[in-house]
Amino acid sequence: GAGVSQSPSNKVTEKGKDVELRCDPISGHTALYWYRQSLGQGLEFLIYFQGNSAPDKSGLPSDRFSAERTGGSVSTLTIQRTQQEDSAVYLCASSPGQGVNGELFFGEGSRLTVL
Amino acid sequence: GDSVTQMEGPVTLSEEAFLTINCTYTATGYPSLFWYVQYPGEGLQLLLKATKADDKGSNKGFEATYRKETTSFHLEKGSVQVSDSAVYFCALAELAGSYQLTFGKGTKLSVIP
């Protein structure tokens, strides 16, 4: 597509349920990033993919969070046993290469609300 | 660790007013600096960047100068328009080729006619 596409745009779930958030990056972009934006906070880095591999998973807040990327394209962020503190906007971005001295292209985000 | 501090919002200005959004950073190395903007209902997009001291990034009438001596990268615009209403994020990347951006908390700007 023309830009980074994320789905769902809004998700309301009950505490304890699992959720999956999807990101479809710009075609040809090898790098993919997940960030989390909580109310009143900046963007928190979660994970980075170069191709299908994730060199750095240290930003994931807990072992309830996991992410994968297949075919060097679509990525899924999974949150298991959701908690209320997981409520946030989850942003995905992609870029053509490895470094951020270029430009990151962001999707509109998936807003997660955990009741 | 690295951090970015930007002025608290929200900021409300009248059309054609002068805008400054302050941004200071802490980094162990020699980072690249960025301003991203998020218009209502849209994803973040790069507004401007600077990669070395005294560089000036500019775009759409906005400017920011990389000041190493004051570790600052303040965003300015001489005459704002209603269409500039958005959330502005200052960010840094520590190393050349680094994959991780460290963002400030964002400053919401509202411009009224």
Interface residues (C-beta under 8 A of the other chain):
Chain A: G3 V4 A31 Y33 Y35 G40 Q41 G42 L43 F45 Y48 Q50 P55 D56 L91 A93 Q98 G99 V100 N101 E103 L104 F105 F106 G107 E108 G109
Chain B: V4 S32 Y36 G41 E42 G43 L44 Q45 L46 K49 T51 F89 A91 A93 A96 G97 S98 Y99 Q100 L101 T102 F103 G104 K105 G106
